[in-house]
Amino acid sequence: MGYRDMKFGDDLPEWNDWDKPSTNGHGDINWRDLDEDGSRAEAVELASSMRGQWLIGMALYVTLDVIKEQAEQFGPLDEQDQKDVRDLTTMMDKLFPLYKNVIDHGKENDDEEL
């Protein structure tokens, strides 16, 4: 079952199961075999750190901003783009909220005097 087939409330794999081989029928990949130099493990460690959370949240926030600007300029989003926006927003709000929270808090306080 791919992530698009999942419904709200479905059990998600445990965090440490994400790096196990795929069973989606598109060919299994054993990520551990591809990580000969340890760079994937290093990337996972970075993504799990506060800095990684900040960077991933920033990437999601900026991506959503660009998509929304394009929709304003070129017209409504098609169905797939709308799904992408929903998925990106869910990931940002539920998994990587740090950047958005800091930016939104700053916007709320822009008018306040120090």
Secondary structure, 3 states (H helix, E strand, C coil): CCHHHCCCCCCCCCHHHCCCCCCCCCCCCCHHHHCCCCHHHHHHHHHHCHHHHHHHHHHHHHHHHHHHHHHHHHCCCCHHHHHHHHHHHHHHHHCCCHHHHHHHHHHHCCCCCC
